[in-house]
Amino acid sequence: MFEHSFKYTIFEEYVEVDNSIIKEIKKIKLKKDQNIPNMNLNSFYEVNKSFDNLIEKKLNHVFKKYKLKLDSCWIQKYLKNSYHNLHTHGVENKSFVWFIEGSKKSSPLCFYDVSYPIINTKQSFTFKFIPGTLIIFPGFIPHEVKPNKDNKRLIVSGNVI
């Protein structure tokens, strides 16, 4: 008899969020998604090379540890009741979420087994919102942020190669 299984790893690190990074993030104009207006405010559709360079510099020591390089990144601000619906980032990349500002009421980040929602294996991970937490994960893992309970949830998300 042979037994085979798949293993997907989500890495959790801590990178301090200092005032200079918060100041730079808050300079960037965020917009509502045209297709899903109740979703979070974000900078997803705007390329900002100076912001990319700042994030790469700040997170590079962690990316190097996992032999990764920044591909793209953006900011997401969640107001009360805003969310990010269930989604993936594609099969070839790894992705990341870095918690910048929030409170105990800020919604967690929820991950599900790769078959979700077609098949619910009831295997999931939830990461409470703690500023400085950096989550790196395979981009194909379904994840979401359910409706937020405050106006303070601020993150940087992105893809790495």
RODO-2510 file (C-alpha; in nm, 4 decimals, decimal comma):
residues 161
     n   res          X          Y          Z
     1     m     0,0000     0,0000     0,0000
     2     f     0,1141     0,3524    -0,0759
     3     e    -0,0081     0,6705     0,0865
     4     h     0,0406     1,0123    -0,0707
     5     s    -0,0607     1,3555     0,0522
     6     f    -0,0235     1,7229    -0,0307
     7     k     0,1243     1,9804     0,2043
     8     y     0,0801     2,3568     0,1781
     9     t     0,2770     2,5830     0,4076
    10     i     0,1799     2,9268     0,5350
    11     f     0,4659     3,1194     0,6961
    12     e     0,4051     3,3681     0,9775
    13     e     0,6740     3,6261     1,0579
    14     y     0,6850     3,9518     1,2485
    15     v     0,8189     4,2746     1,0949
    16     e     0,7886     4,5858     1,3077
    17     v     0,5753     4,8614     1,1630
    18     d     0,7418     5,1953     1,2305
    19     n     0,5977     5,5448     1,1941
    20     s     0,7909     5,6136     0,8730
    21     i     0,6217     5,3264     0,6883
    22     i     0,2778     5,4299     0,8161
    23     k     0,3440     5,7881     0,7032
    24     e     0,4421     5,6728     0,3518
    25     i     0,1446     5,4374     0,3243
    26     k    -0,1005     5,7101     0,4230
    27     k     0,0322     5,9375     0,1458
    28     i    -0,0998     5,6992    -0,1191
    29     k    -0,4510     5,7622    -0,2457
    30     l    -0,6817     5,4614    -0,2125
    31     k    -0,9908     5,3985    -0,4232
    32     k    -1,3086     5,1938    -0,4062
    33     d    -1,3166     4,8939    -0,6351
    34     q    -1,5399     4,9850    -0,9306
    35     n    -1,6788     4,6310    -0,9575
    36     i    -1,7376     4,5660    -0,5853
    37     p    -1,7954     4,9054    -0,4155
    38     n    -1,8449     4,7675    -0,0615
    39     m    -1,5110     4,5931    -0,0709
    40     n    -1,2036     4,7580     0,0828
    41     l    -1,0333     5,0744    -0,0389
    42     n    -0,7110     4,9894    -0,2213
    43     s    -0,4262     5,0910    -0,4487
    44     f    -0,4382     4,7657    -0,6491
    45     y    -0,4840     4,9288    -0,9893
    46     e    -0,2117     5,1917    -0,9447
    47     v     0,1570     5,1053    -0,9916
    48     n     0,3783     5,3014    -0,7512
    49     k     0,7470     5,2117    -0,7950
    50     s     0,8651     5,4196    -0,4976
    51     f     0,6159     5,2385    -0,2725
    52     d     0,7238     4,9018    -0,4161
    53     n     1,0872     4,9923    -0,3406
    54     l     0,9988     5,0933     0,0157
    55     i     0,8162     4,7649     0,0819
    56     e     1,0937     4,5628    -0,0808
    57     k     1,3518     4,7341     0,1399
    58     k     1,1439     4,6817     0,4557
    59     l     1,0559     4,3147     0,3904
    60     n     1,3611     4,2027     0,1912
    61     h     1,5280     4,0243     0,4862
    62     v     1,2208     3,7994     0,5215
    63     f     1,1813     3,7475     0,1464
    64     k     1,5498     3,6446     0,1208
    65     k     1,4991     3,3906     0,3989
    66     y     1,2428     3,2127     0,1780
    67     k     1,4305     3,2811    -0,1498
    68     l     1,1576     3,5171    -0,2720
    69     k     1,1548     3,8506    -0,4520
    70     l     0,8817     4,1144    -0,4566
    71     d     0,6738     4,1062    -0,7742
    72     s     0,3944     4,3519    -0,6884
    73     c     0,2258     4,5058    -0,3864
    74     w    -0,0630     4,7301    -0,2914
    75     i    -0,2411     4,8796     0,0086
    76     q    -0,5846     4,7891     0,1414
    77     k    -0,7823     4,9935     0,3946
    78     y    -1,0928     4,8384     0,5491
    79     l    -1,3673     5,0604     0,6797
    80     k    -1,6434     4,9308     0,9035
    81     n    -1,8320     4,6496     0,7231
    82     s    -1,5931     4,6426     0,4248
    83     y    -1,4380     4,3085     0,3328
    84     h    -1,2393     4,1169     0,0736
    85     n    -1,4347     3,8341    -0,0818
    86     l    -1,2993     3,4794    -0,1163
    87     h    -1,0219     3,4753    -0,3771
    88     t    -0,6847     3,3354    -0,4805
    89     h    -0,3783     3,4961    -0,6379
    90     g    -0,3052     3,2333    -0,9020
    91     v    -0,1078     2,9121    -0,9110
    92     e     0,2472     3,0261    -0,9794
    93     n     0,3095     3,2950    -0,7171
    94     k     0,3371     3,3096    -0,3473
    95     s     0,1560     3,5999    -0,1878
    96     f     0,1816     3,7963     0,1337
    97     v    -0,0213     4,0097     0,3711
    98     w     0,1490     4,2460     0,6171
    99     f    -0,0751     4,3817     0,8943
   100     i     0,0025     4,7538     0,9377
   101     e    -0,2631     4,9175     1,1593
   102     g    -0,5723     4,7860     1,3291
   103     s    -0,7455     4,7070     1,6547
   104     k    -0,8853     4,4035     1,8331
   105     k    -1,2010     4,4596     1,6272
   106     s    -1,0143     4,4370     1,2940
   107     s    -1,1202     4,1295     1,1000
   108     p    -0,8827     3,8334     1,0825
   109     l    -0,7415     3,6823     0,7650
   110     c    -0,9030     3,3433     0,6916
   111     f    -0,7498     3,0657     0,4785
   112     y    -0,9269     2,7524     0,3547
   113     d    -0,8253     2,4183     0,2064
   114     v    -0,7540     2,4429    -0,1684
   115     s    -1,0808     2,2661    -0,2568
   116     y    -1,2938     2,5289    -0,0778
   117     p    -1,5747     2,6254    -0,1441
   118     i    -1,6519     2,3368    -0,3828
   119     i    -1,5538     2,0818    -0,1190
   120     n    -1,5502     2,1944     0,2429
   121     t    -1,2969     1,9806     0,4283
   122     k    -1,3420     2,2073     0,7327
   123     q    -0,9665     2,2694     0,7290
   124     s    -0,8942     2,6374     0,7786
   125     f    -0,6542     2,8790     0,9465
   126     t    -0,7414     3,2171     1,0890
   127     f    -0,4821     3,4841     1,1676
   128     k    -0,5898     3,7467     1,4198
   129     f    -0,5050     4,1013     1,3252
   130     i    -0,1834     4,1941     1,5065
   131     p     0,0144     4,4846     1,3531
   132     g     0,3535     4,3651     1,2294
   133     t     0,2349     4,0141     1,1413
   134     l     0,3537     3,9105     0,7950
   135     i     0,1863     3,6092     0,6343
   136     i     0,3453     3,4441     0,3266
   137     f     0,1411     3,1766     0,1494
   138     p     0,0931     2,9922    -0,1808
   139     g    -0,1215     3,2190    -0,3964
   140     f    -0,3612     2,9375    -0,4851
   141     i    -0,4913     2,8975    -0,1287
   142     p    -0,8433     3,0480    -0,1007
   143     h    -0,8579     3,3296     0,1528
   144     e    -1,0867     3,6139     0,2590
   145     v    -1,1484     3,8921     0,5079
   146     k    -1,5037     3,8917     0,6400
   147     p    -1,6832     4,2239     0,7138
   148     n    -1,4616     4,4422     0,9292
   149     k    -1,5756     4,5683     1,2700
   150     d    -1,3765     4,8952     1,2838
   151     n    -1,2321     5,1679     1,0592
   152     k    -0,8678     5,0915     1,1361
   153     r    -0,7702     4,7782     0,9391
   154     l    -0,4774     4,8704     0,7131
   155     i    -0,2589     4,6176     0,5313
   156     v    -0,0028     4,5793     0,2552
   157     s    -0,0643     4,2815     0,0261
   158     g     0,1337     4,1525    -0,2640
   159     n     0,2820     3,8751    -0,4694
   160     v     0,6351     3,7384    -0,4583
   161     i     0,8227     3,5145    -0,6991
***
